[in-house]
Amino acid sequence: MAQAKRDFTLGHLKTFKLSRIPMSSCWGVLLGSGSAAGWLIDARTKGPREFKTLDAAVSALHQIGFQITELQ
């Protein structure tokens, strides 16, 4: 999360995508786009950070610095 905040502050992160994590019922945050995209990683497990609800995923995006006003 700290690295994502730093990258957002430096202007390296401009896009995100909320997506179901493969083989799971949880949501994940995909940061960036194209070949530079990557999951928001859990520091403990080193795997994609899993959010049980969209509200929790949006909250994490707010903590990074993204301003979200609607989901499509």
N, CA, C and O atoms as CSV, one atom per row, in Angstrom:
chain,resi,resn,atom,element,x,y,z
A,1,MET,N,N,0.832,-1.185,0.000
A,1,MET,CA,C,0.000,0.000,0.000
A,1,MET,C,C,0.881,1.255,0.000
A,1,MET,O,O,0.598,2.219,-0.711
A,2,ALA,N,N,1.940,1.234,0.796
A,2,ALA,CA,C,2.829,2.398,0.872
A,2,ALA,C,C,3.469,2.700,-0.478
A,2,ALA,O,O,3.608,3.863,-0.856
A,3,GLN,N,N,3.858,1.657,-1.201
A,3,GLN,CA,C,4.459,1.874,-2.520
A,3,GLN,C,C,3.430,2.417,-3.507
A,3,GLN,O,O,3.760,3.249,-4.353
A,4,ALA,N,N,2.187,1.952,-3.404
A,4,ALA,CA,C,1.126,2.453,-4.281
A,4,ALA,C,C,0.865,3.930,-3.998
A,4,ALA,O,O,0.682,4.715,-4.928
A,5,LYS,N,N,0.846,4.316,-2.707
A,5,LYS,CA,C,0.668,5.728,-2.349
A,5,LYS,C,C,1.805,6.571,-2.926
A,5,LYS,O,O,1.574,7.636,-3.497
A,6,ARG,N,N,3.036,6.078,-2.768
A,6,ARG,CA,C,4.193,6.796,-3.302
A,6,ARG,C,C,4.097,6.949,-4.816
A,6,ARG,O,O,4.314,8.040,-5.345
A,7,ASP,N,N,3.773,5.862,-5.515
A,7,ASP,CA,C,3.676,5.909,-6.967
A,7,ASP,C,C,2.552,6.838,-7.424
A,7,ASP,O,O,2.689,7.532,-8.432
A,8,PHE,N,N,1.438,6.853,-6.682
A,8,PHE,CA,C,0.337,7.755,-7.021
A,8,PHE,C,C,0.779,9.210,-6.849
A,8,PHE,O,O,0.509,10.052,-7.706
A,9,THR,N,N,1.458,9.498,-5.738
A,9,THR,CA,C,1.932,10.852,-5.465
A,9,THR,C,C,2.911,11.324,-6.536
A,9,THR,O,O,2.905,12.497,-6.909
A,10,LEU,N,N,3.750,10.419,-7.030
A,10,LEU,CA,C,4.717,10.757,-8.073
A,10,LEU,C,C,4.089,10.852,-9.458
A,10,LEU,O,O,4.747,11.262,-10.414
A,11,GLY,N,N,2.804,10.470,-9.568
A,11,GLY,CA,C,2.107,10.550,-10.848
A,11,GLY,C,C,2.234,9.325,-11.727
A,11,GLY,O,O,1.850,9.360,-12.896
A,12,HIS,N,N,2.769,8.239,-11.181
A,12,HIS,CA,C,2.943,7.016,-11.969
A,12,HIS,C,C,1.654,6.199,-12.074
A,12,HIS,O,O,1.487,5.427,-13.017
A,13,LEU,N,N,0.747,6.363,-11.117
A,13,LEU,CA,C,-0.529,5.632,-11.144
A,13,LEU,C,C,-1.644,6.590,-11.493
A,13,LEU,O,O,-1.885,7.568,-10.786
A,14,LYS,N,N,-2.322,6.302,-12.588
A,14,LYS,CA,C,-3.421,7.168,-13.010
A,14,LYS,C,C,-4.725,6.397,-13.202
A,14,LYS,O,O,-5.802,6.992,-13.221
A,15,THR,N,N,-4.629,5.083,-13.344
A,15,THR,CA,C,-5.825,4.289,-13.597
A,15,THR,C,C,-5.889,3.094,-12.645
A,15,THR,O,O,-4.881,2.660,-12.087
A,16,PHE,N,N,-7.095,2.587,-12.482
A,16,PHE,CA,C,-7.317,1.400,-11.664
A,16,PHE,C,C,-8.495,0.640,-12.244
A,16,PHE,O,O,-9.263,1.162,-13.052
A,17,LYS,N,N,-8.616,-0.590,-11.815
A,17,LYS,CA,C,-9.741,-1.425,-12.219
A,17,LYS,C,C,-10.082,-2.326,-11.042
A,17,LYS,O,O,-9.193,-2.917,-10.430
A,18,LEU,N,N,-11.359,-2.430,-10.726
A,18,LEU,CA,C,-11.814,-3.357,-9.690
A,18,LEU,C,C,-12.266,-4.626,-10.399
A,18,LEU,O,O,-13.061,-4.576,-11.337
A,19,SER,N,N,-11.756,-5.753,-9.947
A,19,SER,CA,C,-12.034,-7.000,-10.643
A,19,SER,C,C,-12.107,-8.149,-9.646
A,19,SER,O,O,-11.464,-8.113,-8.597
A,20,ARG,N,N,-12.889,-9.160,-9.976
A,20,ARG,CA,C,-12.916,-10.373,-9.159
A,20,ARG,C,C,-11.563,-11.056,-9.272
A,20,ARG,O,O,-10.996,-11.148,-10.360
A,21,ILE,N,N,-11.058,-11.525,-8.167
A,21,ILE,CA,C,-9.792,-12.257,-8.178
A,21,ILE,C,C,-10.086,-13.668,-8.693
A,21,ILE,O,O,-11.023,-14.316,-8.225
A,22,PRO,N,N,-9.292,-14.143,-9.649
A,22,PRO,CA,C,-9.528,-15.481,-10.194
A,22,PRO,C,C,-9.559,-16.548,-9.095
A,22,PRO,O,O,-8.738,-16.529,-8.178
A,23,MET,N,N,-10.495,-17.458,-9.197
A,23,MET,CA,C,-10.667,-18.576,-8.268
A,23,MET,C,C,-11.027,-18.107,-6.860
A,23,MET,O,O,-10.691,-18.775,-5.882
A,24,SER,N,N,-11.708,-16.965,-6.746
A,24,SER,CA,C,-12.061,-16.412,-5.448
A,24,SER,C,C,-13.388,-15.674,-5.570
A,24,SER,O,O,-13.819,-15.335,-6.672
A,25,SER,N,N,-14.029,-15.429,-4.436
A,25,SER,CA,C,-15.255,-14.628,-4.456
A,25,SER,C,C,-14.961,-13.199,-4.002
A,25,SER,O,O,-15.880,-12.409,-3.784
A,26,CYS,N,N,-13.681,-12.873,-3.862
A,26,CYS,CA,C,-13.276,-11.550,-3.395
A,26,CYS,C,C,-12.921,-10.629,-4.563
A,26,CYS,O,O,-12.744,-11.065,-5.700
A,27,TRP,N,N,-12.826,-9.354,-4.240
A,27,TRP,CA,C,-12.468,-8.330,-5.210
A,27,TRP,C,C,-11.003,-7.972,-5.072
A,27,TRP,O,O,-10.424,-8.069,-3.989
A,28,GLY,N,N,-10.407,-7.555,-6.186
A,28,GLY,CA,C,-9.029,-7.095,-6.180
A,28,GLY,C,C,-8.929,-5.761,-6.891
A,28,GLY,O,O,-9.821,-5.370,-7.644
A,29,VAL,N,N,-7.827,-5.070,-6.641
A,29,VAL,CA,C,-7.570,-3.779,-7.265
A,29,VAL,C,C,-6.402,-3.940,-8.220
A,29,VAL,O,O,-5.295,-4.287,-7.810
A,30,LEU,N,N,-6.655,-3.689,-9.489
A,30,LEU,CA,C,-5.618,-3.737,-10.510
A,30,LEU,C,C,-5.203,-2.294,-10.786
A,30,LEU,O,O,-6.015,-1.482,-11.228
A,31,LEU,N,N,-3.941,-1.980,-10.524
A,31,LEU,CA,C,-3.444,-0.619,-10.690
A,31,LEU,C,C,-2.689,-0.489,-11.999
A,31,LEU,O,O,-1.969,-1.406,-12.396
A,32,GLY,N,N,-2.850,0.651,-12.679
A,32,GLY,CA,C,-2.180,0.884,-13.950
A,32,GLY,C,C,-2.963,0.286,-15.100
A,32,GLY,O,O,-4.089,-0.183,-14.936
A,33,SER,N,N,-2.336,0.314,-16.279
A,33,SER,CA,C,-3.005,-0.226,-17.468
A,33,SER,C,C,-1.988,-0.873,-18.395
A,33,SER,O,O,-0.783,-0.646,-18.283
A,34,GLY,N,N,-2.498,-1.674,-19.302
A,34,GLY,CA,C,-1.642,-2.336,-20.278
A,34,GLY,C,C,-0.637,-3.277,-19.639
A,34,GLY,O,O,-0.940,-3.954,-18.657
A,35,SER,N,N,0.566,-3.313,-20.209
A,35,SER,CA,C,1.594,-4.228,-19.700
A,35,SER,C,C,2.167,-3.769,-18.358
A,35,SER,O,O,2.867,-4.530,-17.691
A,36,ALA,N,N,1.872,-2.528,-17.961
A,36,ALA,CA,C,2.372,-2.003,-16.683
A,36,ALA,C,C,1.384,-2.226,-15.534
A,36,ALA,O,O,1.644,-1.801,-14.409
A,37,ALA,N,N,0.260,-2.884,-15.804
A,37,ALA,CA,C,-0.754,-3.099,-14.765
A,37,ALA,C,C,-0.326,-4.211,-13.817
A,37,ALA,O,O,0.367,-5.153,-14.200
A,38,GLY,N,N,-0.765,-4.068,-12.557
A,38,GLY,CA,C,-0.473,-5.105,-11.579
A,38,GLY,C,C,-1.437,-5.015,-10.413
A,38,GLY,O,O,-1.975,-3.947,-10.123
A,39,TRP,N,N,-1.654,-6.131,-9.749
A,39,TRP,CA,C,-2.547,-6.192,-8.609
A,39,TRP,C,C,-1.963,-5.427,-7.435
A,39,TRP,O,O,-0.744,-5.364,-7.275
A,40,LEU,N,N,-2.824,-4.848,-6.617
A,40,LEU,CA,C,-2.412,-4.329,-5.317
A,40,LEU,C,C,-2.083,-5.558,-4.479
A,40,LEU,O,O,-2.926,-6.438,-4.307
A,41,ILE,N,N,-0.872,-5.621,-3.962
A,41,ILE,CA,C,-0.361,-6.825,-3.300
A,41,ILE,C,C,-0.478,-6.714,-1.785
A,41,ILE,O,O,-0.274,-5.646,-1.207
A,42,ASP,N,N,-0.811,-7.832,-1.156
A,42,ASP,CA,C,-0.836,-7.928,0.299
A,42,ASP,C,C,0.598,-8.136,0.775
A,42,ASP,O,O,1.262,-9.073,0.332
A,43,ALA,N,N,1.084,-7.282,1.667
A,43,ALA,CA,C,2.478,-7.349,2.122
A,43,ALA,C,C,2.796,-8.659,2.848
A,43,ALA,O,O,3.933,-9.129,2.797
A,44,ARG,N,N,1.825,-9.240,3.510
A,44,ARG,CA,C,2.066,-10.466,4.279
A,44,ARG,C,C,2.093,-11.707,3.390
A,44,ARG,O,O,2.999,-12.532,3.505
A,45,THR,N,N,1.108,-11.842,2.507
A,45,THR,CA,C,1.008,-13.063,1.702
A,45,THR,C,C,1.738,-12.972,0.372
A,45,THR,O,O,1.988,-13.991,-0.270
A,46,LYS,N,N,2.078,-11.767,-0.042
A,46,LYS,CA,C,2.729,-11.504,-1.337
A,46,LYS,C,C,1.841,-11.861,-2.524
A,46,LYS,O,O,2.325,-11.959,-3.652
A,47,GLY,N,N,0.544,-12.055,-2.280
A,47,GLY,CA,C,-0.416,-12.309,-3.342
A,47,GLY,C,C,-1.338,-11.112,-3.487
A,47,GLY,O,O,-1.234,-10.154,-2.721
A,48,PRO,N,N,-2.239,-11.155,-4.459
A,48,PRO,CA,C,-3.179,-10.039,-4.620
A,48,PRO,C,C,-3.963,-9.794,-3.336
A,48,PRO,O,O,-4.445,-10.737,-2.708
A,49,ARG,N,N,-4.089,-8.542,-2.952
A,49,ARG,CA,C,-4.853,-8.201,-1.750
A,49,ARG,C,C,-6.332,-8.438,-2.052
A,49,ARG,O,O,-6.847,-7.953,-3.059
A,50,GLU,N,N,-7.010,-9.178,-1.187
A,50,GLU,CA,C,-8.404,-9.546,-1.407
A,50,GLU,C,C,-9.326,-8.704,-0.531
A,50,GLU,O,O,-9.098,-8.536,0.666
A,51,PHE,N,N,-10.372,-8.183,-1.164
A,51,PHE,CA,C,-11.380,-7.388,-0.467
A,51,PHE,C,C,-12.711,-8.114,-0.577
A,51,PHE,O,O,-13.132,-8.483,-1.673
A,52,LYS,N,N,-13.373,-8.318,0.551
A,52,LYS,CA,C,-14.648,-9.042,0.540
A,52,LYS,C,C,-15.775,-8.218,-0.065
A,52,LYS,O,O,-16.739,-8.776,-0.590
A,53,THR,N,N,-15.662,-6.884,0.005
A,53,THR,CA,C,-16.712,-6.022,-0.548
A,53,THR,C,C,-16.096,-4.959,-1.445
A,53,THR,O,O,-14.912,-4.642,-1.340
A,54,LEU,N,N,-16.929,-4.416,-2.330
A,54,LEU,CA,C,-16.478,-3.308,-3.165
A,54,LEU,C,C,-16.188,-2.074,-2.323
A,54,LEU,O,O,-15.277,-1.307,-2.638
A,55,ASP,N,N,-16.957,-1.874,-1.249
A,55,ASP,CA,C,-16.709,-0.738,-0.361
A,55,ASP,C,C,-15.286,-0.782,0.200
A,55,ASP,O,O,-14.617,0.248,0.269
A,56,ALA,N,N,-14.831,-1.945,0.592
A,56,ALA,CA,C,-13.482,-2.079,1.142
A,56,ALA,C,C,-12.424,-1.792,0.069
A,56,ALA,O,O,-11.403,-1.167,0.355
A,57,ALA,N,N,-12.667,-2.242,-1.147
A,57,ALA,CA,C,-11.727,-1.985,-2.244
A,57,ALA,C,C,-11.672,-0.494,-2.572
A,57,ALA,O,O,-10.592,0.055,-2.794
A,58,VAL,N,N,-12.825,0.156,-2.604
A,58,VAL,CA,C,-12.878,1.594,-2.877
A,58,VAL,C,C,-12.186,2.362,-1.751
A,58,VAL,O,O,-11.498,3.349,-2.010
A,59,SER,N,N,-12.361,1.925,-0.525
A,59,SER,CA,C,-11.700,2.560,0.605
A,59,SER,C,C,-10.176,2.490,0.451
A,59,SER,O,O,-9.485,3.467,0.740
A,60,ALA,N,N,-9.658,1.373,0.010
A,60,ALA,CA,C,-8.218,1.229,-0.219
A,60,ALA,C,C,-7.754,2.192,-1.317
A,60,ALA,O,O,-6.684,2.791,-1.207
A,61,LEU,N,N,-8.554,2.336,-2.366
A,61,LEU,CA,C,-8.208,3.272,-3.433
A,61,LEU,C,C,-8.181,4.707,-2.922
A,61,LEU,O,O,-7.326,5.494,-3.327
A,62,HIS,N,N,-9.112,5.052,-2.035
A,62,HIS,CA,C,-9.126,6.386,-1.431
A,62,HIS,C,C,-7.852,6.592,-0.596
A,62,HIS,O,O,-7.266,7.674,-0.612
A,63,GLN,N,N,-7.433,5.561,0.125
A,63,GLN,CA,C,-6.220,5.661,0.937
A,63,GLN,C,C,-4.986,5.888,0.071
A,63,GLN,O,O,-4.053,6.578,0.480
A,64,ILE,N,N,-4.985,5.307,-1.128
A,64,ILE,CA,C,-3.873,5.507,-2.055
A,64,ILE,C,C,-3.872,6.939,-2.570
A,64,ILE,O,O,-2.808,7.523,-2.777
A,65,GLY,N,N,-5.061,7.511,-2.779
A,65,GLY,CA,C,-5.149,8.888,-3.261
A,65,GLY,C,C,-6.149,9.098,-4.381
A,65,GLY,O,O,-6.423,10.237,-4.758
A,66,PHE,N,N,-6.702,8.014,-4.922
A,66,PHE,CA,C,-7.680,8.140,-5.997
A,66,PHE,C,C,-8.969,8.776,-5.454
A,66,PHE,O,O,-9.377,8.495,-4.327
A,67,GLN,N,N,-9.596,9.622,-6.251
A,67,GLN,CA,C,-10.889,10.206,-5.919
A,67,GLN,C,C,-11.937,9.510,-6.779
A,67,GLN,O,O,-11.948,9.678,-7.998
A,68,ILE,N,N,-12.813,8.734,-6.161
A,68,ILE,CA,C,-13.792,7.941,-6.893
A,68,ILE,C,C,-15.182,8.519,-6.617
A,68,ILE,O,O,-15.603,8.628,-5.466
A,69,THR,N,N,-15.880,8.885,-7.681
A,69,THR,CA,C,-17.215,9.450,-7.527
A,69,THR,C,C,-18.289,8.538,-8.059
A,69,THR,O,O,-19.457,8.700,-7.707
A,70,GLU,N,N,-17.931,7.579,-8.899
A,70,GLU,CA,C,-18.934,6.614,-9.385
A,70,GLU,C,C,-18.233,5.377,-9.926
A,70,GLU,O,O,-17.075,5.424,-10.341
A,71,LEU,N,N,-18.961,4.282,-9.909
A,71,LEU,CA,C,-18.491,3.019,-10.507
A,71,LEU,C,C,-19.413,2.688,-11.658
A,71,LEU,O,O,-20.626,2.873,-11.568
A,72,GLN,N,N,-18.841,2.203,-12.728
A,72,GLN,CA,C,-19.651,1.841,-13.894
A,72,GLN,C,C,-19.600,0.362,-14.120
A,72,GLN,O,O,-20.220,-0.141,-15.057
